[in-house]
């Protein structure tokens, strides 16, 4: 290997090592002075909150309404015309019988139309529904106030879970100014 290449390689390795060493000491990682331990849980108190939910539902009620019945006069007219035509055909002879049949049908149709149901108005009950919203309130656990002892000192924290009998803690040591 030529001396020039060997000298350049040594120079690059030395510069990289110095730079890495300088970076390590100028910006130490935040967890350098931290470790983990276990604390004994002394007390756990659930913290409650109220959640509100809007629930849509149907509200139904009965209401009196007036209805109009159109009736059925066509059936009465037809039935009256048939009956009148049959009765008219029993009267007279020849052309008189035809005239009596036609007259009986016309008169029977008019009588049947008057006698038939022409409807009318009547009251009835109708169920009507509408959508209304009701607010439902529920009491829920939103966290836990935890009292624990670590190395003889008592601490309190609010957690979003119940830790049980032991709690893992992160201990960080930094110099005091």
RAFENSUL-V77003 format. One record per backbone hydrogen bond with DSSP energy under -1.0 kcal/mol. CO is the residue of the C=O (numbers start at 1). NH is the residue of the N-H. If there is no record, write none. Layout:
CO,NH + CO,NH
This chain:
2,6 + 3,7 + 4,8 + 5,9 + 6,10 + 7,11 + 8,12 + 9,13 + 10,14 + 11,15 + 12,16 + 13,17 + 14,18 + 15,19 + 16,20 + 17,21 + 18,22 + 19,23 + 20,24 + 21,25 + 22,26 + 23,27 + 29,32 + 31,34 + 33,173 + 35,171 + 37,169 + 39,167 + 40,149 + 43,147 + 45,145 + 47,142 + 47,143 + 49,140 + 51,138 + 53,136 + 55,134 + 57,132 + 59,130 + 61,128 + 63,126 + 65,124 + 67,122 + 69,120 + 73,77 + 74,78 + 75,79 + 76,80 + 77,81 + 78,82 + 79,83 + 80,84 + 81,85 + 82,86 + 83,87 + 84,88 + 85,89 + 88,91 + 93,96 + 94,98 + 95,99 + 96,100 + 97,101 + 98,102 + 99,103 + 100,104 + 101,105 + 102,106 + 103,107 + 104,108 + 105,109 + 106,110 + 107,111 + 108,112 + 109,113 + 110,114 + 111,115 + 112,116 + 117,72 + 120,69 + 122,67 + 124,65 + 126,63 + 128,61 + 130,59 + 132,57 + 134,55 + 136,53 + 138,51 + 140,49 + 143,47 + 144,159 + 145,45 + 146,157 + 147,42 + 147,43 + 148,155 + 149,40 + 150,153 + 153,150 + 155,148 + 157,146 + 159,144 + 165,41 + 167,39 + 169,37 + 171,35
